[in-house]
């Protein structure tokens, strides 16, 4: 979603989507380390009991390395874990900076910003995000970071109706989309809060059946209902629709002009 908001052109999104399956495959391979840790039985070894008590399941992979490899290779593996954590953090800070410069600063503060100014602003924002994340880790209780991670998955999905569905239909009213987003955010946050921010699963009783699902599912369904029902209300009240300022050239890549249709080559230009 962040890449979608901050992409320079459609080609950027195509490259990202092309590489995404390979990235997901690598994540799956990394996840196998957890199964290896279980198979090795490191969680039952007395020499690691204190660390598991302190860090919980997060210590499984480090314990696997300590148990399976010599000291020099453990150092290399731990360094790789550190670098592996820094790389996506750096990428996300850059994406957040681009997101701010192109969708906040340009839209609300300076619509005439040039590419050089945009780059300089993005560098400053990226650095601020990095230091903000570092300060969060150093001085904010770790539990808060876990809570935000749970909420992040719930929150980001609530942008889907306005951003994705809006690509395929203009029927939904902008006020209903905003109300749906607010309803989804509120419902999702309250559901997670009801469990003390310790779980993202929620159970509802429906006609005598207990249905347990990811909180984002319930929040998203609420979001969709409010979007469509709210649009029906707006249409019934005959409130003025929002102005769509999209132009045909907004869908063309700047670095790859759309080819001219052969049947239009002989058509004279008109104002």
C-alpha positions as CSV (number, residue, x, y, z in Angstrom):
1,X,0.0,0.0,0.0
2,X,2.9,2.4,0.8
3,X,4.5,1.6,-2.5
4,X,1.2,2.3,-4.3
5,X,0.9,5.7,-2.8
6,X,4.6,6.7,-3.4
7,X,5.2,5.1,-6.8
8,X,6.7,7.4,-9.5
9,X,4.8,5.6,-12.3
10,X,3.0,2.5,-13.3
11,X,6.3,0.9,-14.3
12,X,7.4,1.1,-10.6
13,X,4.4,-0.8,-9.5
14,X,4.9,-3.4,-12.3
15,X,8.4,-4.0,-11.1
16,X,7.3,-4.3,-7.5
17,X,4.6,-6.8,-8.4
18,X,6.9,-8.8,-10.5
19,X,9.4,-9.3,-7.6
20,X,6.8,-9.7,-4.9
21,X,6.4,-13.5,-5.4
22,X,10.1,-14.0,-5.0
23,X,10.2,-11.9,-1.9
24,X,7.3,-13.9,-0.4
25,X,9.0,-17.2,-1.3
26,X,12.1,-16.0,0.6
27,X,10.0,-15.2,3.6
28,X,8.5,-18.7,3.5
29,X,12.0,-20.2,3.6
30,X,13.0,-18.0,6.5
31,X,9.8,-19.2,8.3
32,X,11.2,-22.7,8.1
33,X,13.8,-21.8,10.7
34,X,11.0,-21.8,13.3
35,X,10.2,-25.4,12.4
36,X,13.9,-26.3,12.5
37,X,14.1,-24.8,16.0
38,X,11.1,-26.9,17.1
39,X,12.6,-30.1,15.6
40,X,16.0,-29.5,17.3
41,X,14.3,-29.1,20.7
42,X,16.2,-26.0,21.7
43,X,13.2,-24.7,23.7
44,X,13.6,-27.6,26.1
45,X,17.4,-27.3,26.6
46,X,18.3,-26.1,30.1
47,X,21.2,-23.8,28.8
48,X,18.7,-21.6,27.0
49,X,15.9,-21.7,29.6
50,X,16.7,-18.3,31.0
51,X,16.8,-16.6,27.6
52,X,13.5,-18.2,26.5
53,X,11.9,-17.0,29.8
54,X,13.1,-13.5,29.1
55,X,12.5,-13.2,25.3
56,X,9.9,-15.9,24.7
57,X,9.6,-17.5,21.2
58,X,11.6,-14.7,19.7
59,X,14.7,-16.5,21.0
60,X,14.0,-19.7,19.0
61,X,16.1,-18.8,16.0
62,X,19.1,-17.4,17.9
63,X,19.0,-20.5,20.1
64,X,19.0,-22.7,16.9
65,X,22.1,-20.9,15.7
66,X,23.9,-21.1,19.0
67,X,23.1,-24.9,19.2
68,X,24.0,-25.8,15.6
69,X,27.0,-23.6,14.6
70,X,30.5,-22.7,15.8
71,X,30.9,-19.3,17.5
72,X,32.4,-17.6,14.5
73,X,29.5,-18.5,12.3
74,X,27.0,-17.5,15.0
75,X,28.5,-14.0,14.9
76,X,28.0,-13.9,11.2
77,X,24.4,-15.1,11.5
78,X,23.6,-12.6,14.2
79,X,25.0,-9.8,12.1
80,X,22.8,-11.0,9.2
81,X,19.8,-10.8,11.5
82,X,20.7,-7.2,12.4
83,X,21.2,-6.2,8.8
84,X,18.0,-8.0,7.8
85,X,16.1,-5.9,10.3
86,X,17.7,-2.7,9.2
87,X,17.1,-3.1,5.4
88,X,13.3,-3.2,5.5
89,X,13.3,-0.5,8.1
90,X,15.3,1.7,5.7
91,X,13.1,0.9,2.8
92,X,9.9,1.7,4.8
93,X,11.4,5.0,5.9
94,X,12.2,6.0,2.3
95,X,8.7,4.9,1.2
96,X,7.1,6.9,4.1
97,X,9.2,10.0,3.0
98,X,8.0,9.7,-0.6
99,X,4.5,9.2,0.7
100,X,4.7,12.5,2.6
101,X,6.4,14.6,-0.1
102,X,4.1,13.5,-2.9
103,X,0.8,13.1,-1.2
104,X,0.9,15.6,1.8
105,X,3.5,18.2,1.2
106,X,2.8,18.7,-2.5
107,X,-1.0,18.6,-2.0
108,X,-1.3,20.8,1.1
109,X,1.8,22.9,1.6
110,X,3.6,23.6,-1.7
111,X,2.0,22.5,-5.0
112,X,4.9,24.0,-7.0
113,X,7.7,22.0,-5.4
114,X,10.2,20.9,-8.0
115,X,12.0,17.5,-8.1
116,X,15.1,18.7,-6.4
117,X,13.1,20.2,-3.5
118,X,11.0,17.1,-3.3
119,X,14.2,14.9,-3.0
120,X,15.6,17.1,-0.3
121,X,12.4,17.1,1.7
122,X,12.2,13.3,1.3
123,X,15.7,12.9,2.7
124,X,14.9,15.0,5.8
125,X,11.6,13.1,6.4
126,X,13.3,9.7,5.9
127,X,15.9,10.7,8.5
128,X,13.3,11.9,10.9
129,X,11.3,8.6,10.5
130,X,14.5,6.6,11.3
131,X,15.3,8.6,14.4
132,X,11.7,8.4,15.5
133,X,11.7,4.6,15.1
134,X,14.9,4.4,17.1
135,X,13.6,6.6,19.9
136,X,10.4,4.5,20.0
137,X,12.4,1.3,20.4
138,X,14.8,2.7,23.0
139,X,12.4,4.6,25.3
140,X,8.9,3.1,24.7
141,X,7.9,-0.2,26.3
142,X,8.2,-3.1,23.8
143,X,4.6,-4.1,24.4
144,X,3.5,-0.9,22.7
145,X,5.4,-1.8,19.5
146,X,3.6,-5.2,19.4
147,X,0.3,-3.5,20.0
148,X,0.9,-1.1,17.1
149,X,1.8,-4.0,14.9
150,X,-1.5,-5.7,15.7
151,X,-3.4,-2.5,15.0
152,X,-1.4,-1.7,11.8
153,X,-2.7,-4.7,10.0
154,X,-6.3,-3.8,11.0
155,X,-5.9,-0.1,10.1
156,X,-4.2,-0.4,6.7
157,X,-7.0,-2.7,5.3
158,X,-9.5,0.1,5.9
159,X,-8.0,2.1,3.1
160,X,-9.0,-0.6,0.6
161,X,-12.5,0.6,-0.3
162,X,-11.4,4.2,-1.0
163,X,-8.1,3.3,-2.8
164,X,-8.7,0.0,-4.6
165,X,-12.5,-0.1,-5.1
166,X,-12.3,3.5,-6.3
167,X,-10.2,2.4,-9.2
168,X,-13.1,0.3,-10.6
169,X,-16.2,2.4,-9.8
170,X,-17.1,6.0,-9.2
171,X,-20.5,5.1,-7.7
172,X,-19.4,5.3,-4.1
173,X,-19.8,8.8,-2.5
174,X,-16.7,10.4,-1.0
175,X,-18.5,11.2,2.2
176,X,-19.7,7.6,2.6
177,X,-16.1,6.3,1.9
178,X,-14.8,8.6,4.7
179,X,-17.5,7.5,7.0
180,X,-16.8,3.8,6.2
181,X,-13.1,4.3,6.8
182,X,-13.8,5.9,10.2
183,X,-16.3,3.1,11.1
184,X,-13.8,0.4,10.2
185,X,-11.0,2.1,12.1
186,X,-13.2,2.6,15.2
187,X,-14.6,-1.0,15.2
188,X,-11.3,-2.6,14.6
189,X,-9.5,-0.6,17.3
190,X,-12.2,-1.3,19.9
191,X,-12.2,-5.0,19.2
192,X,-8.4,-5.2,19.7
193,X,-8.7,-3.0,22.8
194,X,-11.3,-5.3,24.2
195,X,-8.5,-8.0,24.4
196,X,-6.1,-5.6,26.0
197,X,-4.2,-5.2,22.7
198,X,-2.9,-8.8,23.1
199,X,-4.7,-10.5,20.3
200,X,-6.1,-9.6,16.8
201,X,-8.7,-12.4,16.9
202,X,-12.3,-11.6,17.9
203,X,-15.2,-14.0,18.5
204,X,-18.8,-13.0,17.8
205,X,-22.0,-14.9,18.6
206,X,-24.3,-15.2,15.6
207,X,-27.5,-17.2,15.8
208,X,-26.0,-19.4,18.5
209,X,-22.7,-20.0,16.6
210,X,-19.3,-18.6,17.6
211,X,-17.4,-17.1,14.8
212,X,-13.7,-16.3,15.4
213,X,-11.8,-14.3,12.8
214,X,-9.1,-11.7,12.3
215,X,-10.4,-8.3,13.6
216,X,-9.6,-6.6,10.3
217,X,-12.3,-8.9,8.6
218,X,-15.1,-7.6,10.9
219,X,-13.8,-4.0,10.6
220,X,-13.6,-4.3,6.8
221,X,-17.1,-5.7,6.5
222,X,-18.3,-2.8,8.6
223,X,-16.4,-0.4,6.4
224,X,-18.0,-1.8,3.2
225,X,-21.5,-1.8,4.7
226,X,-21.2,1.9,5.7
227,X,-19.7,2.8,2.3
228,X,-22.5,1.3,0.3
229,X,-25.4,2.1,2.7
230,X,-24.0,5.7,3.2
231,X,-23.9,6.1,-0.6
232,X,-27.5,5.0,-0.9
233,X,-28.5,7.6,1.7
234,X,-26.6,10.3,-0.1
235,X,-28.3,9.4,-3.4
236,X,-31.7,9.4,-1.7
237,X,-31.1,12.8,-0.2
238,X,-29.8,14.0,-3.7
239,X,-26.8,15.6,-2.2
240,X,-24.3,17.0,-4.8
241,X,-21.6,14.5,-5.8
242,X,-17.9,15.3,-5.6
243,X,-16.1,16.6,-8.6
244,X,-13.9,14.1,-10.4
245,X,-10.9,16.1,-11.7
246,X,-9.2,13.0,-13.3
247,X,-7.9,13.5,-16.8
248,X,-7.1,10.8,-19.4
249,X,-3.3,11.6,-19.2
250,X,-3.3,10.9,-15.5
251,X,-3.4,7.2,-16.5
252,X,-0.4,7.4,-18.7
253,X,3.2,6.8,-17.5
254,X,5.4,9.9,-17.8
255,X,8.3,7.7,-18.9
256,X,6.3,5.6,-21.4
257,X,3.9,7.6,-23.5
258,X,0.8,5.8,-24.7
259,X,1.1,4.7,-28.4
260,X,-1.2,6.5,-30.9
261,X,-4.0,4.3,-32.2
262,X,-3.6,3.5,-35.9
263,X,-7.2,4.5,-36.6
264,X,-6.7,7.9,-35.2
265,X,-3.6,9.0,-37.1
266,X,-5.5,10.7,-39.8
267,X,-7.9,12.5,-37.4
268,X,-7.2,16.2,-37.2
269,X,-6.4,17.7,-33.8
270,X,-9.2,19.6,-32.0
271,X,-9.1,21.9,-29.0
